Amino acid sequence: MDVTMLIIIIFVILFLASAIRVLREYERAVIFRLGRLIASKGPGLILLIPIIDKMVRVSLRTIALDVPPQDIITRDNVSIKVSAVIYFRVIDAKKAIVEVEDYLFATSQMSQTTLRSILGQSELDDLLSQRDKINKELQGIIDSHTEPWGIKVSNVEVKQIDLPQEMQRAMAKQAEAERERRSKVIAAEGEFQASQRLADAAKILSDQPSALTLRYLQTLREIATENNSTTIFPVPIDLLAPFLGKKTDTKK
């Protein structure tokens, strides 16, 4: 009798262990009964019929999937390696299990082929300068392909673009030439503005002799502050004009 009760207790424990499942908040259970899909349940406590029911656990959390580096030839015939990362999540657990064999592998393969296709139609300058636009285009195309699988692609980011060494050197030379051009333009603009200011100052001094005299006195003050053994005083010809006039009258 004791052995029979022990067997019954063990049987009940095994039955409950195989019949009771607890799912977390981010998990869903896809239930198959004799091979036929019946429901998607969870989270919390769910009951299964042992042997008859089979459960497949699916996570609804966002997955960050690395796309391996892809060899790509751009539209302007530049060979590059591009890697990316894709963020997606399961929004329909039943489709993710029934419509595709392995949704992780399928999403990865779809991302790789789409990455090669889209970036191969773009030029290198667009890949480097319009990355946000390319990311949105990749996200829209991949999401449209994974939607029948119950997968929602939320974001795609081109992570790294590896350029050939000769292309890197050419771009470095181009950037250096561009910086040199800008510096020359800025210097020329400064010279032009300075010449304009000097022309304006010369015009003011020529129209107002008193201003020229004040400038002369200021120059003398600046010379006097220097520790020089010899000081040369420039004398404007206008200051000597009265004396020259008197000398001419005396000769007459």
QUIFEN-V409275 format. One record per residue. RES is the residue in one letter. PHI is phi in radians with two decimals (999 if undefined). OMEGA is omega in degrees with one decimal (NA if undefined). Layout:
res=RES phi=PHI omega=OMEGA
res=RES phi=PHI omega=OMEGA
This chain:
res=M phi=999 omega=-179.8
res=D phi=-1.16 omega=179.0
res=V phi=-1.17 omega=179.2
res=T phi=-1.11 omega=178.5
res=M phi=-1.11 omega=179.3
res=L phi=-1.11 omega=178.7
res=I phi=-1.13 omega=179.1
res=I phi=-1.10 omega=-179.5
res=I phi=-1.11 omega=178.6
res=I phi=-1.10 omega=178.9
res=F phi=-1.10 omega=179.3
res=V phi=-1.11 omega=179.8
res=I phi=-1.10 omega=178.6
res=L phi=-1.14 omega=178.7
res=F phi=-1.12 omega=-179.8
res=L phi=-1.16 omega=-179.6
res=A phi=-1.13 omega=-179.7
res=S phi=-1.52 omega=-177.3
res=A phi=-1.72 omega=-175.4
res=I phi=-1.78 omega=174.9
res=R phi=-2.31 omega=177.4
res=V phi=-2.10 omega=-178.9
res=L phi=-1.89 omega=176.4
res=R phi=-1.31 omega=-175.9
res=E phi=-1.06 omega=-176.9
res=Y phi=-1.63 omega=-177.1
res=E phi=-1.98 omega=173.7
res=R phi=-2.32 omega=179.8
res=A phi=-1.98 omega=174.9
res=V phi=-1.64 omega=-172.5
res=I phi=-1.76 omega=173.7
res=F phi=-2.04 omega=178.3
res=R phi=-1.98 omega=-175.3
res=L phi=0.94 omega=177.1
res=G phi=1.50 omega=-177.9
res=R phi=-1.84 omega=177.9
res=L phi=-1.19 omega=179.8
res=I phi=-1.99 omega=-175.7
res=A phi=-2.96 omega=169.5
res=S phi=-2.09 omega=-172.9
res=K phi=-2.09 omega=176.6
res=G phi=2.02 omega=-0.6
res=P phi=-1.44 omega=178.7
res=G phi=1.80 omega=-176.3
res=L phi=-1.57 omega=175.9
res=I phi=-2.26 omega=-179.3
res=L phi=-2.01 omega=178.9
res=L phi=-2.09 omega=172.6
res=I phi=-1.58 omega=-177.1
res=P phi=-0.97 omega=178.2
res=I phi=1.27 omega=-177.3
res=I phi=-1.44 omega=-177.0
res=D phi=-1.67 omega=173.7
res=K phi=-2.17 omega=-175.7
res=M phi=-2.07 omega=172.9
res=V phi=-2.07 omega=-177.6
res=R phi=-1.51 omega=-178.6
res=V phi=-2.24 omega=177.2
res=S phi=-1.62 omega=179.5
res=L phi=-1.74 omega=-179.5
res=R phi=-1.29 omega=178.1
res=T phi=-1.19 omega=-178.4
res=I phi=-1.94 omega=174.3
res=A phi=-1.73 omega=-175.1
res=L phi=-1.98 omega=177.0
res=D phi=-1.36 omega=173.5
res=V phi=-1.65 omega=-177.5
res=P phi=-1.02 omega=178.5
res=P phi=-0.97 omega=-177.9
res=Q phi=-2.00 omega=174.7
res=D phi=-1.39 omega=-174.1
res=I phi=-2.28 omega=171.9
res=I phi=-1.92 omega=-176.6
res=T phi=-1.25 omega=-177.9
res=R phi=-1.15 omega=176.7
res=D phi=-1.67 omega=169.8
res=N phi=1.10 omega=173.7
res=V phi=-1.95 omega=-179.0
res=S phi=-1.55 omega=-177.4
res=I phi=-2.38 omega=172.0
res=K phi=-2.03 omega=-176.4
res=V phi=-2.22 omega=173.3
res=S phi=-2.08 omega=-176.3
res=A phi=-2.58 omega=174.6
res=V phi=-2.33 omega=-177.9
res=I phi=-2.14 omega=179.1
res=Y phi=-1.94 omega=-178.8
res=F phi=-2.62 omega=178.6
res=R phi=-2.60 omega=177.1
res=V phi=-1.47 omega=176.9
res=I phi=-1.89 omega=176.5
res=D phi=-2.36 omega=-175.1
res=A phi=-1.11 omega=-178.4
res=K phi=-1.12 omega=178.6
res=K phi=-1.14 omega=-178.0
res=A phi=-1.11 omega=-179.9
res=I phi=-1.66 omega=-173.1
res=V phi=-1.52 omega=-171.2
res=E phi=-1.39 omega=-177.8
res=V phi=-2.48 omega=-175.2
res=E phi=-1.21 omega=-180.0
res=D phi=-2.41 omega=-172.9
res=Y phi=-1.19 omega=177.0
res=L phi=-1.16 omega=179.7
res=F phi=-1.14 omega=-178.6
res=A phi=-1.12 omega=178.7
res=T phi=-1.15 omega=178.3
res=S phi=-1.11 omega=-180.0
res=Q phi=-1.14 omega=178.2
res=M phi=-1.12 omega=179.1
res=S phi=-1.14 omega=-179.0
res=Q phi=-1.14 omega=-179.1
res=T phi=-1.16 omega=178.6
res=T phi=-1.16 omega=178.5
res=L phi=-1.06 omega=179.2
res=R phi=-1.15 omega=-176.9
res=S phi=-1.19 omega=-174.9
res=I phi=-1.27 omega=-177.8
res=L phi=-1.22 omega=176.5
res=G phi=-1.21 omega=178.2
res=Q phi=-1.63 omega=-177.6
res=S phi=-1.90 omega=174.8
res=E phi=-1.53 omega=-175.3
res=L phi=-1.08 omega=-179.8
res=D phi=-1.08 omega=178.1
res=D phi=-1.19 omega=178.9
res=L phi=-1.13 omega=-177.2
res=L phi=-1.47 omega=-173.7
res=S phi=-1.81 omega=-176.2
res=Q phi=-2.12 omega=-175.0
res=R phi=-1.18 omega=179.6
res=D phi=-1.09 omega=179.0
res=K phi=-1.11 omega=179.9
res=I phi=-1.16 omega=178.4
res=N phi=-1.06 omega=179.6
res=K phi=-1.16 omega=178.9
res=E phi=-1.14 omega=178.1
res=L phi=-1.10 omega=-179.3
res=Q phi=-1.07 omega=-179.3
res=G phi=-1.14 omega=-178.0
res=I phi=-1.22 omega=-179.2
res=I phi=-1.13 omega=-179.6
res=D phi=-1.13 omega=179.3
res=S phi=-1.17 omega=179.2
res=H phi=-1.41 omega=-177.7
res=T phi=-1.59 omega=-179.2
res=E phi=-1.03 omega=177.5
res=P phi=-1.10 omega=178.1
res=W phi=-1.60 omega=-177.0
res=G phi=1.34 omega=-178.1
res=I phi=-1.92 omega=176.4
res=K phi=-1.98 omega=177.3
res=V phi=-1.56 omega=-175.9
res=S phi=-1.59 omega=-176.8
res=N phi=-2.83 omega=173.9
res=V phi=-2.32 omega=-178.8
res=E phi=-2.21 omega=170.7
res=V phi=-1.26 omega=-169.7
res=K phi=-1.52 omega=-174.9
res=Q phi=-2.65 omega=175.9
res=I phi=-2.14 omega=179.7
res=D phi=-1.68 omega=-179.1
res=L phi=-1.77 omega=173.4
res=P phi=-1.09 omega=-177.2
res=Q phi=-1.06 omega=-179.2
res=E phi=-1.14 omega=177.1
res=M phi=-1.22 omega=177.0
res=Q phi=-1.11 omega=178.2
res=R phi=-1.14 omega=179.1
res=A phi=-1.12 omega=179.2
res=M phi=-1.19 omega=177.3
res=A phi=-1.13 omega=177.0
res=K phi=-1.12 omega=179.1
res=Q phi=-1.11 omega=178.8
res=A phi=-1.13 omega=178.8
res=E phi=-1.13 omega=178.2
res=A phi=-1.11 omega=178.9
res=E phi=-1.16 omega=177.7
res=R phi=-1.14 omega=178.5
res=E phi=-1.14 omega=178.1
res=R phi=-1.07 omega=-179.8
res=R phi=-1.12 omega=179.9
res=S phi=-1.13 omega=178.3
res=K phi=-1.17 omega=178.4
res=V phi=-1.11 omega=179.5
res=I phi=-1.13 omega=178.6
res=A phi=-1.11 omega=178.9
res=A phi=-1.12 omega=178.3
res=E phi=-1.12 omega=177.3
res=G phi=-1.13 omega=177.6
res=E phi=-1.11 omega=179.4
res=F phi=-1.11 omega=178.7
res=Q phi=-1.14 omega=178.8
res=A phi=-1.13 omega=178.7
res=S phi=-1.11 omega=176.8
res=Q phi=-1.09 omega=179.8
res=R phi=-1.15 omega=178.5
res=L phi=-1.16 omega=177.7
res=A phi=-1.12 omega=178.2
res=D phi=-1.12 omega=179.7
res=A phi=-1.14 omega=178.7
res=A phi=-1.09 omega=178.8
res=K phi=-1.13 omega=179.7
res=I phi=-1.13 omega=-179.8
res=L phi=-1.15 omega=179.6
res=S phi=-1.27 omega=-179.4
res=D phi=-1.41 omega=-176.4
res=Q phi=-2.23 omega=-179.9
res=P phi=-1.02 omega=179.4
res=S phi=-1.07 omega=177.7
res=A phi=-1.14 omega=177.2
res=L phi=-1.14 omega=178.3
res=T phi=-1.13 omega=177.9
res=L phi=-1.09 omega=178.4
res=R phi=-1.15 omega=178.3
res=Y phi=-1.13 omega=179.0
res=L phi=-1.14 omega=177.5
res=Q phi=-1.13 omega=177.8
res=T phi=-1.12 omega=176.3
res=L phi=-1.07 omega=178.6
res=R phi=-1.14 omega=178.7
res=E phi=-1.16 omega=178.7
res=I phi=-1.18 omega=-177.5
res=A phi=-1.16 omega=-178.5
res=T phi=-1.35 omega=-179.8
res=E phi=-1.41 omega=178.5
res=N phi=-1.52 omega=-178.4
res=N phi=-1.94 omega=176.6
res=S phi=-1.37 omega=179.9
res=T phi=-2.18 omega=-179.5
res=T phi=-2.12 omega=178.3
res=I phi=-1.84 omega=179.6
res=F phi=-1.76 omega=174.4
res=P phi=-1.28 omega=-178.9
res=V phi=-1.94 omega=178.3
res=P phi=-1.09 omega=-179.5
res=I phi=-1.12 omega=179.6
res=D phi=-1.15 omega=179.5
res=L phi=-1.24 omega=-179.1
res=L phi=-1.60 omega=-176.2
res=A phi=-1.03 omega=179.8
res=P phi=-1.08 omega=179.8
res=F phi=-1.18 omega=178.3
res=L phi=-1.12 omega=179.0
res=G phi=-1.13 omega=179.7
res=K phi=-1.16 omega=179.5
res=K phi=-1.14 omega=179.4
res=T phi=-1.16 omega=179.5
res=D phi=-1.14 omega=-178.6
res=T phi=-1.15 omega=179.5
res=K phi=-1.13 omega=178.8
res=K phi=-1.18 omega=NA
